[in-house]
Amino acid sequence: RLRAIPPVVCVELGPGSGVVTASLFQSLSLPSPALFVGVDINMRAAVTSRATARRHGVHHHDVIHGDLLHALSPRIWGHVDVLVFNPPYVPSPADEVGTDCIEAAWAGGERGREVIDRFLPDVPHLLSANGALYLLLEAANQPDDVAG
């Protein structure tokens, strides 16, 4: 599906190492350059993601240090063709969510949905008419509720 409608704007939230963005770029083999944007609340992850993209030849790429979709310019709202998010989704104590410790990468609070539930309301405003969301979930996150 992604190759049929070549994406112009691709966003990854929480890119961490940047390997998903680099893989997406390489697998799409786009005829014209797309804009790739990462948003990560962890500054070290943002720096690492930027370096990974550069190493793998991702053109027109930037990583923004910020929290979820609020870090993105309103100018791209309604224009994102691919949105990828591997959120902190593991059920965990609420006090582990959003810390500066490593567990913040996976700690999702009750039902693993704390970060996911903050993110979901903005998705329809961000995606283009042909936009697609790729969101990693597990059973405790109640995927049918998320999709519904």
Solvent accessible surface area in square Angstrom, and as a share of the most:
residue,aa,sasa,rsa
1,R,173,0.63
2,L,38,0.19
3,R,161,0.59
4,A,85,0.66
5,I,81,0.41
6,P,64,0.40
7,P,5,0.03
8,V,99,0.57
9,V,13,0.07
10,C,3,0.02
11,V,3,0.02
12,E,10,0.04
13,L,1,0.01
14,G,35,0.34
15,P,9,0.05
16,G,28,0.27
17,S,56,0.36
18,G,1,0.01
19,V,86,0.50
20,V,65,0.37
21,T,5,0.03
22,A,3,0.03
23,S,58,0.38
24,L,27,0.13
25,F,42,0.17
26,Q,98,0.43
27,S,55,0.36
28,L,8,0.04
29,S,88,0.57
30,L,36,0.18
31,P,121,0.76
32,S,69,0.45
33,P,91,0.57
34,A,4,0.03
35,L,66,0.33
36,F,2,0.01
37,V,11,0.06
38,G,1,0.01
39,V,3,0.02
40,D,11,0.06
41,I,109,0.55
42,N,56,0.29
43,M,102,0.46
44,R,180,0.66
45,A,18,0.14
46,A,1,0.00
47,V,82,0.47
48,T,63,0.37
49,S,0,0.00
50,R,77,0.28
51,A,29,0.22
52,T,9,0.05
53,A,2,0.01
54,R,166,0.60
55,R,168,0.61
56,H,78,0.35
57,G,33,0.31
58,V,12,0.07
59,H,110,0.49
60,H,109,0.48
61,H,37,0.16
62,D,69,0.36
63,V,4,0.02
64,I,53,0.27
65,H,94,0.42
66,G,17,0.16
67,D,49,0.25
68,L,16,0.08
69,L,1,0.00
70,H,126,0.56
71,A,32,0.25
72,L,8,0.04
73,S,38,0.25
74,P,113,0.71
75,R,204,0.74
76,I,31,0.16
77,W,69,0.24
78,G,33,0.32
79,H,111,0.49
80,V,0,0.00
81,D,23,0.12
82,V,1,0.00
83,L,0,0.00
84,V,24,0.14
85,F,7,0.03
86,N,81,0.42
87,P,1,0.01
88,P,23,0.14
89,Y,52,0.20
90,V,57,0.33
91,P,58,0.36
92,S,22,0.14
93,P,80,0.51
94,A,68,0.53
95,D,115,0.60
96,E,52,0.23
97,V,27,0.15
98,G,59,0.57
99,T,46,0.27
100,D,138,0.72
101,C,75,0.45
102,I,131,0.67
103,E,43,0.19
104,A,22,0.17
105,A,67,0.52
106,W,110,0.38
107,A,0,0.00
108,G,0,0.00
109,G,0,0.00
110,E,143,0.64
111,R,95,0.35
112,G,0,0.00
113,R,23,0.08
114,E,73,0.33
115,V,12,0.07
116,I,0,0.00
117,D,57,0.30
118,R,116,0.42
119,F,1,0.01
120,L,38,0.19
121,P,88,0.56
122,D,29,0.15
123,V,11,0.06
124,P,97,0.61
125,H,115,0.51
126,L,0,0.00
127,L,34,0.17
128,S,23,0.15
129,A,112,0.87
130,N,80,0.41
131,G,16,0.15
132,A,11,0.08
133,L,54,0.27
134,Y,96,0.36
135,L,36,0.18
136,L,82,0.41
137,L,40,0.20
138,E,60,0.27
139,A,88,0.68
140,A,43,0.33
141,N,0,0.00
142,Q,77,0.34
143,P,54,0.34
144,D,127,0.66
145,D,91,0.47
146,V,27,0.16
147,A,94,0.73
148,G,99,0.95
